[in-house]
Amino acid sequence: MARGSGGADVKSTEERELKLGAGARVRLPELPGTPLPPRTLTNVYLDTPDHRLALAGITLRRRIEAGKSRWQLKLPRGEARLELEWNAGDSGRSARHRDRADVPPPQMVDLVTAWSRGAALAPVATLRSRRQGVLVRDIHGPVAEVVLDSVHVVDGSGKGTRFREIEVEQLGGNEADLARIEQTLRAAGATDGDGRPKLLRALDLEPAALPVPAAPDAPPPERVRAMIDAQLHEIVAHDPGTRLGHDPESLHQMRVACRRLRALLREAGPMLDPAWVAPLREDLAWLGDELGAVRDLDVLRQHLSDEIASLDVEDARGGARLIRALESERAGLRTKLLAALRSERYLSLLGALDEAARRPEIADPGVSLEGVARDAWKRLRKAVEGLGDEPSDEAWHAVRIKAKRARYAAELVAPTAGKRIRRFIERAKDFQDALGEHQDAVVARGRIRDLATRARGGASAFVAGRLLERQAARRAEILGQIHKRWRKLEKKGTKAWR
């Protein structure tokens, strides 16, 4: 069981499934395993009036079966979906309790905020499914659950619609096992599936199109618009995972998207209306800072945990006090981040980015993106050349910022450029990553000193001293990598922007 953001127990699973079509005469073939008892499921789907959740591939529903009900939320996660489930209670209770059970849990509403934007969530369709199936097994255990659903739309715009489909949900095994199951099902009459979730089929709607890169011959304003759209999609897609807090990668990717979008808007600045782009960049900086405060502690916590795990047992106990102090600070910053994600400022930013992804305000459509990228590279090279023999940590950090800008500016050009630009981007990322490692080591040194002061105790102070020694060695090693990577980047930059 996973713990929900509001404190209630939530069942969390990652769902990987295959859908196939099933005509009126199709029956499930003999499959190795255990027959599942027949079930009748009534699903009440909630959405905004304009179906924002369904169009984004999100399922929010109350499932009723045998007098019991539970809330389910399914969120896209790459090729899979994250399924979260809350108990809704007994549908046979008093009217007052039934009314309360018809309202989705606050945690669920919170997790779809990036799509609903505060709009009311109300029933849009009710589907009843009669399900039969088989739990397919092999000698190692469960492989997949194969079910045949006969679906009837009993309420909603598609009222009266009926369809049948087969779902194969992977529980174990591998792709070869699923391929064999699919082959058996097709031999029994199964066909290509509709591909849409049940609700979209019931409403006869197509899912919203994913962002696509601009065509190579697209004008510069269209290339900028497409990149804004792509980064907005990343921010929204990783919003639920950031709120849940189970996977640090969600927060990381959301932060990356914020920073990349802010940098792109900066580099494309000569093309854009200054009065329009300035508040966008300001709000993106605010959101990036809120995300970054938690992300930086995640990185530090993982690094220090790995370092402490390599110490002797007695020393590791002293290190545990440092980690506890870090986790206490992180908890406070995470609370602050969640408040930001629930604020009007965040919703307003998403709305402004929606508009920007459709119609950015262009001041000068004739600006050359190649010129913008070339200028960003020149600023980076000038900054590195001006470092001197003993650059400060602050100077390296300033170079890191310029390296990011040069890389993102080059990405504006990449759709129309050849290998020389793509290779430049690869080397710029390598250089940027090394500078990021350097900055992590610098930050870690300061934080270790601070943690040792707060944790107190001789054991913690001793461990902190050992960790500081390791950070100094880490920084020295990374500096060697930075110089090597710069030489490689400089060669690619000279060829790319000659």
DOLO-273369 format. One line per 8 residues: their letters; for each residue x, y, z of C-alpha. Coordinates in steps of 0.25 Angstrom, whole numbers, plus 5000, padded with zeros to 4 digits. Last residue first. Layout:
a	X/Y/Z; ...
//
This chain:
rwaktgkk	5128/5115/4848; 5117/5111/4858; 5116/5096/4857; 5131/5094/4854; 5136/5103/4865; 5126/5098/4874; 5130/5083/4872; 5144/5086/4875
elkrwrkh	5141/5095/4887; 5132/5083/4892; 5143/5073/4892; 5153/5083/4899; 5142/5086/4909; 5140/5072/4912; 5155/5070/4916; 5155/5082/4925
iqgliear	5142/5078/4932; 5147/5064/4934; 5159/5069/4942; 5150/5078/4950; 5142/5066/4953; 5154/5059/4960; 5157/5071/4968; 5143/5072/4973
raaqrell	5141/5058/4977; 5154/5059/4985; 5149/5071/4992; 5135/5064/4994; 5142/5052/5000; 5150/5060/5010; 5137/5067/5014; 5130/5053/5016
rgavfasa	5141/5049/5026; 5140/5062/5034; 5124/5060/5034; 5126/5046/5039; 5135/5051/5051; 5125/5062/5054; 5113/5052/5054; 5121/5043/5064
ggrartal	5125/5055/5073; 5110/5060/5075; 5103/5071/5068; 5092/5069/5057; 5091/5084/5054; 5105/5087/5053; 5108/5074/5045; 5097/5078/5036
drirgrav	5103/5092/5033; 5117/5086/5030; 5111/5075/5021; 5102/5086/5014; 5114/5094/5010; 5122/5083/5005; 5110/5077/4997; 5108/5090/4990
vadqhegl	5122/5090/4984; 5121/5075/4981; 5107/5077/4974; 5113/5089/4966; 5124/5080/4961; 5114/5070/4957; 5106/5080/4949; 5119/5085/4942
adqfdkar	5121/5071/4938; 5107/5070/4933; 5108/5083/4925; 5121/5078/4918; 5114/5065/4914; 5101/5073/4910; 5110/5082/4901; 5116/5070/4895
eifrrirk	5103/5064/4891; 5098/5078/4886; 5110/5080/4878; 5108/5066/4872; 5094/5070/4868; 5099/5083/4862; 5110/5076/4853; 5101/5065/4849
gatpavle	5091/5074/4841; 5082/5086/4844; 5068/5089/4841; 5062/5082/4853; 5074/5085/4862; 5073/5100/4861; 5064/5103/4874; 5072/5091/4880
aayrarka	5085/5100/4878; 5079/5111/4887; 5076/5100/4898; 5091/5096/4897; 5097/5110/4898; 5087/5114/4909; 5091/5102/4917; 5106/5105/4915
kirvahwa	5104/5119/4919; 5098/5114/4932; 5110/5105/4934; 5120/5116/4932; 5113/5124/4943; 5115/5112/4952; 5130/5111/4948; 5132/5125/4952
edspedgl	5125/5123/4966; 5134/5111/4969; 5146/5121/4966; 5155/5119/4954; 5170/5118/4957; 5177/5119/4944; 5168/5130/4937; 5153/5128/4935
gevakrlr	5152/5138/4923; 5154/5128/4912; 5142/5120/4918; 5133/5132/4918; 5137/5136/4904; 5134/5122/4899; 5120/5122/4906; 5117/5136/4900
kwadravg	5121/5131/4886; 5112/5119/4887; 5100/5128/4891; 5103/5137/4879; 5103/5125/4870; 5090/5120/4875; 5083/5133/4873; 5089/5135/4859
elsvgpda	5084/5121/4855; 5070/5125/4861; 5070/5137/4851; 5060/5147/4855; 5050/5150/4844; 5038/5148/4852; 5041/5160/4860; 5031/5163/4871
ieprraae	5024/5150/4872; 5014/5147/4883; 5013/5132/4885; 5000/5127/4879; 4997/5112/4883; 5008/5108/4892; 5008/5122/4898; 4993/5121/4901
dlagllsl	4995/5108/4909; 5007/5114/4915; 4999/5126/4921; 4988/5116/4926; 4999/5108/4933; 5005/5120/4939; 4991/5124/4944; 4989/5111/4950
yresrlaa	5003/5112/4957; 5000/5126/4962; 4986/5122/4967; 4994/5113/4977; 4992/5098/4979; 5006/5095/4972; 5012/5105/4981; 5006/5099/4994
llktrlga	5012/5086/4989; 5026/5092/4988; 5025/5098/5002; 5021/5085/5008; 5033/5079/5000; 5042/5089/5006; 5038/5086/5021; 5040/5071/5018
reselari	5053/5073/5012; 5058/5080/5024; 5054/5068/5033; 5061/5059/5023; 5074/5066/5024; 5074/5065/5039; 5071/5050/5038; 5082/5049/5028
lraggrad	5092/5055/5037; 5088/5046/5049; 5090/5034/5040; 5104/5038/5038; 5107/5036/5052; 5102/5022/5051; 5110/5020/5038; 5123/5023/5046
evdlsaie	5120/5011/5055; 5117/5002/5044; 5129/5005/5036; 5127/5014/5024; 5122/5011/5010; 5107/5013/5014; 5111/5027/5018; 5115/5030/5003
dslhqrlv	5103/5025/4997; 5094/5032/5007; 5102/5045/5005; 5099/5044/4990; 5084/5040/4991; 5082/5051/5001; 5089/5062/4993; 5082/5058/4980
dldrvagl	5068/5059/4988; 5072/5072/4995; 5075/5078/4981; 5061/5073/4976; 5054/5079/4988; 5060/5093/4986; 5059/5092/4971; 5044/5090/4970
edglwald	5042/5103/4977; 5053/5110/4970; 5048/5105/4956; 5034/5110/4960; 5039/5124/4963; 5048/5124/4950; 5036/5119/4942; 5028/5131/4948
erlpavwa	5039/5141/4944; 5041/5135/4930; 5026/5136/4927; 5025/5150/4933; 5037/5155/4923; 5031/5148/4911; 5019/5157/4908; 5026/5171/4911
pdlmpgae	5038/5166/4903; 5030/5162/4891; 5038/5151/4885; 5048/5149/4874; 5060/5155/4881; 5056/5147/4893; 5058/5133/4886; 5070/5131/4896
rllarlrr	5062/5135/4908; 5049/5127/4904; 5058/5115/4902; 5065/5117/4915; 5051/5118/4923; 5046/5106/4915; 5059/5098/4919; 5058/5102/4933
cavrmqhl	5043/5098/4935; 5045/5085/4927; 5057/5081/4935; 5049/5084/4948; 5038/5075/4944; 5048/5064/4940; 5054/5064/4954; 5041/5064/4961
sepdhglr	5036/5052/4953; 5050/5045/4955; 5049/5046/4970; 5038/5035/4970; 5028/5034/4982; 5026/5049/4983; 5011/5048/4980; 5011/5063/4976
tgpdhavi	5023/5062/4967; 5017/5049/4961; 5004/5057/4958; 5012/5069/4952; 5021/5060/4943; 5011/5061/4930; 5008/5075/4933; 5022/5080/4932
ehlqadim	5026/5071/4921; 5014/5076/4912; 5018/5090/4915; 5032/5086/4910; 5027/5081/4897; 5017/5092/4894; 5028/5103/4897; 5037/5095/4887
arvreppp	5026/5095/4876; 5024/5110/4878; 5039/5113/4876; 5039/5105/4863; 5027/5111/4858; 5033/5125/4861; 5045/5121/4853; 5038/5117/4840
adpaapvp	5036/5102/4838; 5045/5095/4828; 5049/5084/4837; 5035/5082/4842; 5032/5086/4856; 5034/5075/4866; 5021/5068/4871; 5013/5070/4884
laapeldl	5003/5059/4887; 4990/5059/4880; 4978/5059/4889; 4970/5046/4890; 4959/5044/4880; 4945/5045/4885; 4933/5036/4883; 4928/5038/4897
arllkprg	4927/5023/4900; 4940/5020/4892; 4947/5031/4900; 4942/5025/4913; 4946/5011/4910; 4961/5016/4907; 4964/5017/4892; 4972/5007/4884
dgdtagaa	4960/5002/4876; 4967/4988/4877; 4972/4980/4866; 4965/4967/4865; 4961/4955/4874; 4956/4943/4866; 4961/4931/4874; 4974/4931/4866
rltqeira	4975/4946/4870; 4974/4941/4885; 4985/4930/4883; 4994/4940/4876; 4992/4950/4887; 4995/4940/4898; 5008/4936/4891; 5012/4951/4889
ldaenggl	5010/4953/4904; 5019/4942/4908; 5030/4947/4898; 5029/4961/4904; 5032/4956/4918; 5026/4948/4930; 5019/4955/4941; 5006/4962/4943
qeveierf	5003/4968/4929; 4989/4972/4927; 4982/4966/4915; 4969/4973/4912; 4959/4968/4902; 4948/4977/4896; 4933/4977/4894; 4924/4988/4890
rtgkgsgd	4910/4994/4893; 4905/5009/4892; 4892/5011/4898; 4896/5025/4904; 4907/5031/4897; 4905/5045/4903; 4904/5039/4917; 4897/5028/4924
vvhvsdlv	4896/5013/4922; 4908/5011/4913; 4908/4996/4912; 4921/4988/4911; 4924/4973/4910; 4938/4971/4915; 4947/4959/4912; 4958/4957/4922
veavpghi	4972/4952/4921; 4980/4954/4934; 4995/4952/4931; 5007/4943/4935; 5004/4938/4949; 5014/4928/4955; 5028/4922/4951; 5022/4909/4945
drvlvgqr	5013/4917/4936; 5000/4925/4939; 4989/4932/4932; 4978/4937/4941; 4966/4935/4932; 4954/4944/4929; 4939/4948/4930; 4934/4962/4931
rsrltavp	4921/4968/4929; 4923/4983/4928; 4914/4995/4932; 4918/5009/4928; 4913/5022/4934; 4917/5035/4927; 4920/5050/4929; 4920/5050/4945
alaagrsw	4925/5063/4950; 4938/5070/4953; 4937/5085/4955; 4948/5093/4948; 4960/5096/4957; 4971/5095/4946; 4965/5081/4942; 4978/5077/4935
atvldvmq	4989/5082/4944; 4980/5079/4956; 4978/5064/4953; 4986/5060/4965; 4979/5069/4975; 4965/5064/4971; 4970/5050/4975; 4976/5054/4988
pppvdard	4963/5061/4991; 4955/5048/4990; 4945/5048/4979; 4931/5052/4983; 4920/5041/4981; 4924/5035/4994; 4919/5047/5002; 4905/5046/4995
rhrasrgs	4905/5031/4999; 4908/5035/5013; 4896/5045/5015; 4887/5035/5007; 4890/5024/5017; 4899/5012/5013; 4897/5002/5002; 4908/5007/4993
dganwele	4918/5003/5004; 4931/5010/5004; 4940/5018/4994; 4953/5011/4996; 4964/5018/4989; 4972/5013/4977; 4983/5018/4969; 4987/5013/4955
lraegrpl	5000/5018/4948; 4999/5015/4933; 5009/5008/4924; 5016/5012/4911; 5021/5025/4917; 5013/5027/4930; 4999/5032/4927; 4990/5033/4940
klqwrskg	4979/5024/4944; 4971/5028/4956; 4961/5019/4963; 4951/5021/4974; 4945/5009/4981; 4931/5004/4983; 4924/4992/4990; 4910/4987/4987
aeirrrlt	4915/4975/4979; 4923/4984/4970; 4924/4999/4968; 4935/5006/4962; 4936/5021/4964; 4944/5027/4952; 4956/5036/4948; 4963/5032/4936
igalalrh	4974/5040/4929; 4977/5039/4915; 4979/5054/4912; 4966/5054/4905; 4959/5047/4917; 4964/5057/4927; 4960/5070/4919; 4946/5065/4916
dptdlyvn	4940/5079/4913; 4930/5078/4924; 4942/5074/4934; 4942/5059/4937; 4936/5048/4945; 4934/5034/4941; 4924/5025/4948; 4928/5010/4946
tltrpplp	4918/4999/4949; 4925/4985/4949; 4918/4972/4948; 4928/4960/4950; 4930/4946/4946; 4939/4938/4955; 4953/4936/4949; 4957/4923/4942
tgpleplr	4971/4919/4946; 4983/4916/4937; 4987/4912/4924; 4978/4918/4913; 4966/4911/4906; 4960/4922/4897; 4952/4934/4901; 4940/4935/4892
vragaglk	4937/4943/4880; 4923/4943/4874; 4919/4958/4877; 4933/4963/4872; 4945/4965/4881; 4955/4976/4879; 4968/4975/4886; 4974/4983/4897
lereetsk	4988/4981/4903; 4992/4985/4917; 5003/4990/4926; 4998/4995/4939; 5007/5001/4950; 5001/4999/4963; 4997/5008/4975; 4987/5005/4986
vdaggsgr	4984/5017/4994; 4983/5018/5009; 4979/5032/5013; 4989/5043/5018; 4985/5054/5008; 4997/5052/4999; 4994/5037/4999; 5002/5026/5005
am	5005/5014/4997; 5000/5000/5000
//
